Amino acid sequence: QQPVQSPQAVILREGEDAVINCSSSKALYSVHWYRQKHGEAPVFLMILLKGGEQKGHEKISASFNEKKQQSSLYLTASQLSYSGTYFCGTGGGSNYKLTFGKGTLLTVNP
Amino acid sequence: DGGITQSPKYLFRKEGQNVTLSCEQNLNHDAMYWYRQDPGQGLRLIYYSQIVNDFQKGDIAEGYSVSREKKESFPLTVTSAQKNPTAFYLCASSLGAEPSTDTQYFGPGTRLTVL
C-alpha cells in the first residue's frame, strides 16, 4: 500500500526549516528518500533501515520511527537548491519491492 | 563515467503501436527496475529484474513487457494493450538484488506521448 506523505506542498524562504513526513499502514523495514527536480531523474538522499540510526546528509537528515511506521525528513537552513519534489519509498521487508509516496513539492524562494 | 542511460528522451507514438524504451547501465548492478510516473501519482513499479533472464511484475505490469537477456540491459515494451501509456518512464538499477534495502539509482527518463 502506498505510503502517505505530508504536507503535499510547502513554500519556504531561504534559510527556513521544513519537515516532510512519510507514514505507512504496514510495518516498515526500510525508508528511502529521494529528491526530484522537474523533468529530471530522482536523486537518492538517504536510506534508513529498521533498527538503524538516524541519518544525515549536509543539512538534510531523517528519522525512522518503527513503532509509528513513519519517517520524517528534516531540512534545515534551506537553500534555493533544495527546491523539488521529495519522495519517500518504503520497503516491507527483505526482498520486498519499494512503494513510493505521491511526493511533497518543496519550493524555496529567495 | 558509470551510469544509467535511457533513450530516447522524448518519444511519440500513434495509438495502437508498440514501442520499446531502452535502458542500459554500466555500473555492474545486479537489479534493474522500470517505473512509471504520472503527475501527482509518484512512482509506480512496472517490472523489476534481480538477475539475468528473470523478472517479476510490479504493481502496474498490464500492457507492458520486458526482457533481461544481458546484465546491463533491461528494455521495456509498451504494447497497444496499455490503455493510457502517456507518462514519464524511469529506469533504475541497484548493486544488490534486494529492492527493500539496496539503493536504487535512476536514469534520466523517457517521456512517452501517445498521439
Interface residues (C-beta under 8 A of the other chain):
Chain A: Q2 Y29 S30 H32 Y34 G39 E40 A41 P42 V43 F44 I47 L49 F87 G89 G91 G92 G93 S94 N95 Y96 K97 L98 T99 F100 G101 K102 G103
Chain B: Y35 G40 Q41 G42 L43 R44 L45 Y48 G58 D59 L90 E98 P99 S100 T101 T103 Q104 Y105 F106 G107 P108 G109 R111
